[in-house]
Amino acid sequence: MSTKKIDSAVKSEVRIAVARVASDLFFESAQTAAEIKSAVADALASGKPLTLTDIRGHEIIVPADKIGYVEVGEAASRRVGFGAA
């Protein structure tokens, strides 16, 4: 019996800067970086709102004309303990 939890789902960390808002939106998404980039490009090209879903199933909707930048990266594994340097 193993106590280690293995999460095989691909997770991406997403940071979105919204125009005239002091703080960024930061969340983890089960979507791949390529899917997120495609959604951002489609929203910017069409002018329709950017809609993404976080790992809990919540939808994040940002008007396309209010997007400052979108940063997408692979979620880093969290290490715990003395050897977590």
C-alpha atoms as an extended CHARMM CRD file, in Angstrom:
* protein
*
        85  EXT
         1         1  MET       CA              0.0000000000        0.0000000000        0.0000000000  PROA      1               0.0000000000
         2         2  SER       CA              1.4350000000        3.3260000000       -1.0330000000  PROA      2               0.0000000000
         3         3  THR       CA              0.7070000000        6.5910000000        0.7390000000  PROA      3               0.0000000000
         4         4  LYS       CA              2.1410000000        8.7300000000       -2.0430000000  PROA      4               0.0000000000
         5         5  LYS       CA             -0.5390000000       10.4330000000       -4.1000000000  PROA      5               0.0000000000
         6         6  ILE       CA              0.1770000000       10.3910000000       -7.8120000000  PROA      6               0.0000000000
         7         7  ASP       CA             -1.5390000000       13.0630000000       -9.8470000000  PROA      7               0.0000000000
         8         8  SER       CA             -1.2880000000       12.2490000000      -13.5430000000  PROA      8               0.0000000000
         9         9  ALA       CA             -3.3260000000       15.2510000000      -14.7050000000  PROA      9               0.0000000000
        10        10  VAL       CA             -1.4780000000       17.9920000000      -16.5520000000  PROA      10              0.0000000000
        11        11  LYS       CA             -1.6870000000       21.2790000000      -14.6810000000  PROA      11              0.0000000000
        12        12  SER       CA             -0.7760000000       24.7290000000      -15.8750000000  PROA      12              0.0000000000
        13        13  GLU       CA             -0.2910000000       27.8330000000      -13.7780000000  PROA      13              0.0000000000
        14        14  VAL       CA             -1.9870000000       30.8780000000      -15.2950000000  PROA      14              0.0000000000
        15        15  ARG       CA             -1.4790000000       34.5470000000      -14.4100000000  PROA      15              0.0000000000
        16        16  ILE       CA             -3.6590000000       37.1700000000      -16.1040000000  PROA      16              0.0000000000
        17        17  ALA       CA             -3.1600000000       40.9120000000      -15.7370000000  PROA      17              0.0000000000
        18        18  VAL       CA             -6.3940000000       42.8460000000      -16.1110000000  PROA      18              0.0000000000
        19        19  ALA       CA             -6.3380000000       46.4980000000      -17.2040000000  PROA      19              0.0000000000
        20        20  ARG       CA             -6.9820000000       48.9970000000      -14.3890000000  PROA      20              0.0000000000
        21        21  VAL       CA             -6.8930000000       46.2730000000      -11.7030000000  PROA      21              0.0000000000
        22        22  ALA       CA             -4.0380000000       46.2970000000       -9.1880000000  PROA      22              0.0000000000
        23        23  SER       CA             -3.6870000000       42.5500000000       -8.6470000000  PROA      23              0.0000000000
        24        24  ASP       CA             -3.3180000000       39.7300000000      -11.1560000000  PROA      24              0.0000000000
        25        25  LEU       CA             -5.5690000000       36.7060000000      -11.4730000000  PROA      25              0.0000000000
        26        26  PHE       CA             -3.5540000000       33.6090000000      -10.5700000000  PROA      26              0.0000000000
        27        27  PHE       CA             -4.8940000000       30.0540000000      -10.7270000000  PROA      27              0.0000000000
        28        28  GLU       CA             -4.0680000000       26.4930000000      -11.7540000000  PROA      28              0.0000000000
        29        29  SER       CA             -5.8380000000       24.9660000000      -14.7120000000  PROA      29              0.0000000000
        30        30  ALA       CA             -6.1810000000       21.3670000000      -15.8730000000  PROA      30              0.0000000000
        31        31  GLN       CA             -5.8820000000       22.6400000000      -19.4560000000  PROA      31              0.0000000000
        32        32  THR       CA             -2.5630000000       22.3690000000      -21.2500000000  PROA      32              0.0000000000
        33        33  ALA       CA             -0.4790000000       25.4390000000      -22.0360000000  PROA      33              0.0000000000
        34        34  ALA       CA             -1.2840000000       25.0010000000      -25.7430000000  PROA      34              0.0000000000
        35        35  GLU       CA             -5.0440000000       24.9870000000      -25.0480000000  PROA      35              0.0000000000
        36        36  ILE       CA             -4.7400000000       28.1380000000      -22.9400000000  PROA      36              0.0000000000
        37        37  LYS       CA             -2.6520000000       29.9220000000      -25.5770000000  PROA      37              0.0000000000
        38        38  SER       CA             -5.2230000000       28.9950000000      -28.2180000000  PROA      38              0.0000000000
        39        39  ALA       CA             -8.0950000000       30.3000000000      -26.0740000000  PROA      39              0.0000000000
        40        40  VAL       CA             -6.2410000000       33.5890000000      -25.4630000000  PROA      40              0.0000000000
        41        41  ALA       CA             -5.4390000000       34.0270000000      -29.1680000000  PROA      41              0.0000000000
        42        42  ASP       CA             -9.0710000000       33.3260000000      -30.1230000000  PROA      42              0.0000000000
        43        43  ALA       CA            -10.3760000000       35.8110000000      -27.5340000000  PROA      43              0.0000000000
        44        44  LEU       CA             -8.0040000000       38.5420000000      -28.6770000000  PROA      44              0.0000000000
        45        45  ALA       CA             -8.7720000000       37.9470000000      -32.3690000000  PROA      45              0.0000000000
        46        46  SER       CA            -12.5550000000       37.8130000000      -31.9750000000  PROA      46              0.0000000000
        47        47  GLY       CA            -12.9820000000       40.3270000000      -29.1480000000  PROA      47              0.0000000000
        48        48  LYS       CA            -15.0680000000       37.8180000000      -27.1870000000  PROA      48              0.0000000000
        49        49  PRO       CA            -14.3530000000       37.2370000000      -23.4780000000  PROA      49              0.0000000000
        50        50  LEU       CA            -11.5690000000       34.8520000000      -22.4820000000  PROA      50              0.0000000000
        51        51  THR       CA            -13.0750000000       31.9270000000      -20.5760000000  PROA      51              0.0000000000
        52        52  LEU       CA            -10.8500000000       29.4740000000      -18.7110000000  PROA      52              0.0000000000
        53        53  THR       CA            -11.5680000000       26.8700000000      -16.0300000000  PROA      53              0.0000000000
        54        54  ASP       CA             -9.4830000000       26.3040000000      -12.9060000000  PROA      54              0.0000000000
        55        55  ILE       CA             -8.7200000000       22.9070000000      -11.3520000000  PROA      55              0.0000000000
        56        56  ARG       CA            -11.7730000000       23.1780000000       -9.0820000000  PROA      56              0.0000000000
        57        57  GLY       CA            -14.1460000000       23.7020000000      -11.9740000000  PROA      57              0.0000000000
        58        58  HSD       CA            -14.6480000000       27.4520000000      -11.5160000000  PROA      58              0.0000000000
        59        59  GLU       CA            -14.8480000000       29.5420000000      -14.6680000000  PROA      59              0.0000000000
        60        60  ILE       CA            -12.7080000000       32.6430000000      -15.0120000000  PROA      60              0.0000000000
        61        61  ILE       CA            -14.0820000000       35.1220000000      -17.5580000000  PROA      61              0.0000000000
        62        62  VAL       CA            -12.0870000000       38.1940000000      -18.6190000000  PROA      62              0.0000000000
        63        63  PRO       CA            -13.1760000000       40.6930000000      -21.2890000000  PROA      63              0.0000000000
        64        64  ALA       CA            -10.7360000000       40.4740000000      -24.2020000000  PROA      64              0.0000000000
        65        65  ASP       CA            -10.1650000000       44.2260000000      -24.3190000000  PROA      65              0.0000000000
        66        66  LYS       CA             -9.1350000000       44.2580000000      -20.6190000000  PROA      66              0.0000000000
        67        67  ILE       CA             -6.3640000000       41.6390000000      -20.9080000000  PROA      67              0.0000000000
        68        68  GLY       CA             -2.9700000000       43.1590000000      -20.1060000000  PROA      68              0.0000000000
        69        69  TYR       CA             -0.9480000000       39.9610000000      -20.4380000000  PROA      69              0.0000000000
        70        70  VAL       CA             -1.3250000000       36.2360000000      -19.8880000000  PROA      70              0.0000000000
        71        71  GLU       CA              1.4980000000       34.1690000000      -18.4160000000  PROA      71              0.0000000000
        72        72  VAL       CA              1.2650000000       30.3820000000      -18.7260000000  PROA      72              0.0000000000
        73        73  GLY       CA              3.6310000000       27.8630000000      -17.2090000000  PROA      73              0.0000000000
        74        74  GLU       CA              3.7690000000       24.2940000000      -16.0480000000  PROA      74              0.0000000000
        75        75  ALA       CA              2.8180000000       23.8470000000      -12.4160000000  PROA      75              0.0000000000
        76        76  ALA       CA              5.9110000000       23.1550000000      -10.3170000000  PROA      76              0.0000000000
        77        77  SER       CA              5.8700000000       20.1530000000       -8.0540000000  PROA      77              0.0000000000
        78        78  ARG       CA              5.7690000000       21.1950000000       -4.4370000000  PROA      78              0.0000000000
        79        79  ARG       CA              8.5610000000       19.7510000000       -2.3530000000  PROA      79              0.0000000000
        80        80  VAL       CA              8.4750000000       19.3380000000        1.3810000000  PROA      80              0.0000000000
        81        81  GLY       CA             11.3310000000       18.6520000000        3.7660000000  PROA      81              0.0000000000
        82        82  PHE       CA             14.9560000000       19.5170000000        4.3560000000  PROA      82              0.0000000000
        83        83  GLY       CA             16.1090000000       18.4530000000        0.8940000000  PROA      83              0.0000000000
        84        84  ALA       CA             13.6410000000       20.7340000000       -0.8970000000  PROA      84              0.0000000000
        85        85  ALA       CA             16.2170000000       23.2350000000       -2.0780000000  PROA      85              0.0000000000
